[in-house]
Amino acid sequence: MPTPKAPAGLKTATRAPTGRSRLPDHLYAYLFIVPVLLFILLLVVYPIYYSVNISLYDINITFGSWKFVGLAQYAKAVLDPAVHHALLITAVYTVFVTVFSMAIGVGGALLLNEKFPGRGLLLGIVILPWSLSTYATAVIWRFLYSAEVGMFNALLRDLGLTHQAIDFLSARTALLAAAVAHSWQLAPLGMYFMLATLGVVPDDLYKLAKLDKLGAWGRFWHVTFPYLKLPFLIQMVLVTGEAARTFDLIFFLTGGGPGNATRGLSQEIYVETFQNLNLGYGAAQSWILVLFILVITTAYFFLLFGRKRRESKGQLEGGRA
């Protein structure tokens, strides 16, 4: 069959030479990667290097002197009772916030996963605490805890549970009160993580669990929670990091007090760095805080993925047997 010819008057399209050779693919890749690497280098690597560097010096701002002391600042921090107290406060506060926010997140996700009137409106309302600034959260909860005009005291009096105002921000309860406020702000993000995961859990698994006569807790533990492990871990890592390094919420809510009842390691770093102007010692304390967060978050990953690896290995060996 003859090849059809182009109509008269039409010219076949030809690619005009550009005069420039096309760059190899690897050079194109470098063009995209290099700016990102420079950005990371300037905004991440250099500040880390600078922070580690000043932690090795005893800096006198008044005279502008830098005296190299090596690891002496870290040794001083390890032996400092104020750092011990601040680290204990940070650990207790982190546990409180993690437990409260994870409980609220999982419970709220299970509730919002159900179908009921007004669910769409509630989905929009529950994210509001997370969208607020930490300063706004501290101001709101300071009024809620107030002994004079606070809602909690008013509610307790109206219910006849107390006739005397309760100081929620006293030395005995201030840390717990701050943890509740912080959990209220952090929980909605994890709630949405887990709610998105709950949408992919097959309904047939719940039906089979009911046939096996599993109760509500059994269905949650054996059917729901295996799907929630990854978002649960992600939220735990985020909450732990936020709780351990928090400064602004406690600063605006309690100021680190009463006394030093809520003075965690972030507050201790602030005092040493910006009030006492002991830059090297403050930097050393900040790296102790980084190590504290790193140890906890690494333990989370080993706890989840280490157990999963052992289970997979056991299944593989059982199959071979």
C-alpha positions as CSV (number, residue, x, y, z in Angstrom):
1,M,0.0,0.0,0.0
2,P,1.5,3.3,-1.0
3,T,2.4,5.8,1.7
4,P,0.0,8.8,1.7
5,K,1.7,12.1,0.7
6,A,1.2,15.3,2.5
7,P,-1.2,17.8,0.9
8,A,0.4,20.3,-1.4
9,G,1.4,23.5,0.3
10,L,2.2,21.9,3.6
11,K,5.7,21.4,4.9
12,T,6.7,18.6,7.3
13,A,7.6,19.8,10.7
14,T,11.3,19.7,11.4
15,R,13.1,20.4,14.7
16,A,15.2,23.5,14.3
17,P,18.6,23.3,16.0
18,T,18.8,25.3,19.1
19,G,22.5,25.8,19.0
20,R,22.9,24.4,22.6
21,S,23.5,20.9,23.6
22,R,21.1,19.3,26.1
23,L,22.5,18.9,29.7
24,P,23.0,15.3,30.9
25,D,20.4,14.1,33.4
26,H,22.9,14.0,36.3
27,L,23.7,17.7,35.8
28,Y,19.9,18.5,35.9
29,A,19.7,16.5,39.1
30,Y,22.6,18.6,40.6
31,L,20.9,21.8,39.6
32,F,17.9,20.9,41.8
33,I,19.8,19.3,44.6
34,V,22.5,21.8,45.2
35,P,20.2,24.7,46.2
36,V,18.5,22.4,48.7
37,L,21.8,21.3,50.1
38,L,23.0,24.9,50.5
39,F,19.7,25.8,52.2
40,I,20.1,22.9,54.7
41,L,23.8,23.8,55.2
42,L,23.0,27.4,56.1
43,L,19.9,26.9,58.2
44,V,20.5,23.6,59.8
45,V,24.1,22.4,59.8
46,Y,25.8,25.7,60.5
47,P,23.6,26.6,63.6
48,I,24.2,23.1,64.9
49,Y,27.9,23.5,64.5
50,Y,27.8,27.0,66.1
51,S,25.8,25.7,69.1
52,V,28.2,22.8,69.7
53,N,31.2,25.2,69.3
54,I,30.1,27.7,71.9
55,S,29.2,25.0,74.3
56,L,33.0,24.3,74.4
57,Y,33.9,27.9,75.5
58,D,33.4,30.0,78.6
59,I,32.2,33.2,77.0
60,N,32.3,36.6,78.7
61,I,30.1,39.0,76.8
62,T,31.3,42.0,78.8
63,F,34.9,41.6,77.8
64,G,34.3,39.7,74.6
65,S,36.5,36.9,75.7
66,W,36.2,33.2,74.6
67,K,38.1,30.7,76.8
68,F,38.2,27.2,75.5
69,V,37.1,24.8,78.3
70,G,36.3,21.6,76.3
71,L,33.7,19.4,78.0
72,A,33.8,21.3,81.3
73,Q,30.4,22.9,80.7
74,Y,28.8,19.5,80.2
75,A,30.5,18.1,83.3
76,K,29.2,21.1,85.2
77,A,25.7,20.5,83.9
78,V,25.8,16.8,84.8
79,L,26.7,17.7,88.4
80,D,24.4,20.8,88.8
81,P,21.4,20.1,91.1
82,A,19.4,22.8,89.3
83,V,19.8,20.8,86.0
84,H,18.8,17.6,87.8
85,H,15.6,19.3,89.1
86,A,14.9,20.8,85.7
87,L,15.4,17.5,83.9
88,L,13.1,15.7,86.4
89,I,10.4,18.4,85.8
90,T,10.9,18.0,82.1
91,A,10.6,14.2,82.3
92,V,7.4,14.3,84.4
93,Y,5.8,16.9,82.3
94,T,6.7,15.0,79.1
95,V,5.0,11.8,80.5
96,F,1.9,13.8,81.5
97,V,1.5,15.5,78.2
98,T,2.2,12.3,76.2
99,V,-0.3,10.2,78.1
100,F,-3.0,12.8,78.2
101,S,-2.7,13.9,74.5
102,M,-2.5,10.3,73.2
103,A,-5.6,9.3,75.3
104,I,-7.5,12.3,74.0
105,G,-6.4,11.6,70.5
106,V,-7.3,8.0,70.4
107,G,-10.6,8.5,72.2
108,G,-11.6,11.4,70.0
109,A,-10.7,9.5,66.8
110,L,-12.8,6.5,67.8
111,L,-15.7,8.8,68.7
112,L,-15.4,10.8,65.4
113,N,-15.2,7.6,63.4
114,E,-18.8,6.9,64.3
115,K,-21.7,8.3,62.3
116,F,-24.0,10.7,64.2
117,P,-25.7,14.1,63.6
118,G,-23.4,17.1,63.8
119,R,-20.3,15.0,63.1
120,G,-19.1,17.4,60.4
121,L,-19.5,20.4,62.6
122,L,-17.6,18.6,65.4
123,L,-14.8,17.7,63.0
124,G,-14.3,21.4,62.3
125,I,-14.4,22.4,66.0
126,V,-12.0,19.9,67.4
127,I,-9.1,21.1,65.3
128,L,-9.4,24.7,66.7
129,P,-7.1,24.1,69.8
130,W,-4.3,23.0,67.5
131,S,-4.7,26.0,65.3
132,L,-4.2,28.4,68.2
133,S,-0.8,29.9,69.1
134,T,0.8,28.6,72.3
135,Y,0.5,32.1,73.8
136,A,-3.2,32.1,73.2
137,T,-3.5,28.7,74.7
138,A,-1.7,29.8,77.8
139,V,-3.9,32.9,78.2
140,I,-7.1,30.9,77.8
141,W,-6.1,28.3,80.3
142,R,-4.8,30.9,82.8
143,F,-8.3,32.4,82.9
144,L,-9.9,28.9,83.1
145,Y,-7.7,28.1,86.2
146,S,-8.2,31.5,87.8
147,A,-9.4,31.3,91.4
148,E,-11.4,34.6,91.0
149,V,-13.0,34.4,87.6
150,G,-12.1,30.9,86.4
151,M,-14.7,28.7,84.8
152,F,-13.5,25.6,86.7
153,N,-13.9,27.1,90.1
154,A,-17.3,28.5,89.2
155,L,-18.4,25.1,87.9
156,L,-17.3,23.4,91.1
157,R,-19.1,26.0,93.3
158,D,-22.3,25.6,91.2
159,L,-22.2,21.9,91.6
160,G,-21.7,22.2,95.3
161,L,-18.4,20.3,95.2
162,T,-16.4,23.1,96.9
163,H,-17.1,26.3,98.7
164,Q,-13.6,27.6,98.6
165,A,-11.6,28.6,95.4
166,I,-9.0,26.1,94.3
167,D,-5.6,27.4,93.2
168,F,-5.0,25.1,90.2
169,L,-1.6,26.9,89.6
170,S,-0.2,26.2,93.1
171,A,3.1,24.5,93.5
172,R,1.5,21.1,94.0
173,T,-0.7,21.1,90.9
174,A,0.8,23.7,88.5
175,L,2.8,21.1,86.5
176,L,-0.2,18.9,86.0
177,A,-2.4,21.9,85.1
178,A,0.2,23.0,82.5
179,A,0.3,19.5,81.0
180,V,-3.5,19.4,80.7
181,A,-3.5,22.7,78.8
182,H,-0.7,21.6,76.5
183,S,-2.4,18.2,75.8
184,W,-5.6,20.1,74.9
185,Q,-3.6,21.9,72.2
186,L,-1.6,19.0,70.8
187,A,-4.2,16.2,70.9
188,P,-6.3,17.3,67.8
189,L,-3.4,16.8,65.4
190,G,-3.0,13.1,66.4
191,M,-6.7,12.7,66.5
192,Y,-6.8,13.5,62.8
193,F,-3.9,11.2,62.0
194,M,-5.6,8.3,63.6
195,L,-9.1,9.2,62.3
196,A,-7.7,9.0,58.7
197,T,-6.3,5.6,59.5
198,L,-9.5,4.3,61.0
199,G,-11.2,4.9,57.7
200,V,-9.2,2.0,56.1
201,V,-9.9,-0.6,58.7
202,P,-12.1,-3.3,56.9
203,D,-15.5,-3.7,58.5
204,D,-15.3,-7.4,57.9
205,L,-12.7,-7.7,60.6
206,Y,-15.0,-6.2,63.2
207,K,-17.7,-8.7,62.1
208,L,-15.3,-11.6,62.5
209,A,-14.3,-10.2,65.9
210,K,-17.9,-10.1,67.0
211,L,-18.3,-13.7,65.8
212,D,-15.3,-14.6,68.0
213,K,-17.2,-12.9,70.9
214,L,-14.5,-10.3,71.4
215,G,-15.6,-7.4,73.6
216,A,-15.1,-3.7,72.9
217,W,-11.5,-3.8,74.3
218,G,-10.7,-7.0,72.4
219,R,-11.9,-5.5,69.1
220,F,-9.9,-2.4,69.7
221,W,-6.7,-4.2,70.7
222,H,-6.7,-7.0,68.1
223,V,-8.4,-5.2,65.2
224,T,-8.1,-1.4,65.5
225,F,-4.8,-0.8,67.2
226,P,-2.6,-2.8,64.7
227,Y,-3.7,-0.2,62.1
228,L,-3.1,2.7,64.4
229,K,0.5,1.7,65.4
230,L,2.2,3.9,62.8
231,P,0.2,7.1,63.3
232,F,0.3,6.4,67.1
233,L,4.1,6.3,67.0
234,I,4.3,9.4,64.8
235,Q,2.1,11.3,67.2
236,M,4.1,10.1,70.2
237,V,7.3,11.3,68.7
238,L,5.8,14.7,67.9
239,V,4.2,15.1,71.3
240,T,7.3,14.0,73.2
241,G,9.5,16.5,71.3
242,E,7.0,19.3,71.8
243,A,6.5,18.6,75.5
244,A,10.2,18.1,76.3
245,R,11.3,21.4,74.7
246,T,8.2,23.5,75.6
247,F,9.0,26.9,76.9
248,D,6.4,29.5,75.8
249,L,3.3,27.8,77.3
250,I,4.9,27.3,80.7
251,F,6.5,30.8,80.6
252,F,3.1,32.5,79.9
253,L,1.1,30.2,82.1
254,T,3.2,29.9,85.3
255,G,6.5,31.6,84.5
256,G,8.3,28.5,85.7
257,G,6.8,28.8,89.2
258,P,5.5,28.9,91.7
259,G,9.1,28.9,92.9
260,N,10.6,26.3,90.5
261,A,7.7,23.9,90.5
262,T,7.4,24.1,86.7
263,R,10.9,25.1,85.8
264,G,11.9,22.5,83.2
265,L,15.2,22.3,81.3
266,S,14.0,24.8,78.6
267,Q,13.3,27.4,81.3
268,E,16.7,26.6,82.9
269,I,18.4,27.1,79.5
270,Y,16.6,30.4,79.1
271,V,17.7,31.7,82.5
272,E,21.4,30.7,81.9
273,T,21.5,32.0,78.4
274,F,19.5,35.2,78.4
275,Q,19.4,36.3,82.1
276,N,22.8,35.1,83.4
277,L,24.4,35.6,79.9
278,N,26.2,32.3,80.3
279,L,26.1,31.3,76.6
280,G,28.4,28.4,76.7
281,Y,26.7,26.8,79.7
282,G,23.3,27.4,78.2
283,A,24.4,25.7,75.0
284,A,25.7,22.7,76.9
285,Q,22.3,22.4,78.7
286,S,20.5,22.6,75.4
287,W,22.5,19.6,74.0
288,I,21.6,17.7,77.1
289,L,17.9,18.4,76.3
290,V,18.5,17.2,72.7
291,L,20.1,14.0,74.0
292,F,17.1,13.5,76.3
293,I,14.6,13.8,73.5
294,L,16.7,11.6,71.1
295,V,16.9,8.8,73.7
296,I,13.1,8.8,74.2
297,T,12.1,9.0,70.6
298,T,14.7,6.3,69.6
299,A,13.2,4.0,72.3
300,Y,9.8,4.5,70.7
301,F,11.1,3.3,67.3
302,F,12.9,0.3,68.9
303,L,9.8,-0.6,70.9
304,L,7.5,-0.7,67.8
305,F,9.7,-1.8,65.0
306,G,12.0,-4.0,67.1
307,R,8.9,-6.0,68.3
308,K,7.6,-6.1,64.7
309,R,10.9,-7.5,63.4
310,R,11.0,-10.2,66.1
311,E,7.4,-11.2,65.2
312,S,8.3,-11.4,61.5
313,K,11.4,-13.4,62.3
314,G,9.4,-15.8,64.4
315,Q,6.8,-16.3,61.7
316,L,9.5,-16.9,59.1
317,E,11.2,-19.5,61.3
318,G,7.9,-21.1,62.0
319,G,7.1,-21.4,58.3
320,R,10.5,-23.0,57.7
321,A,9.9,-25.5,60.4
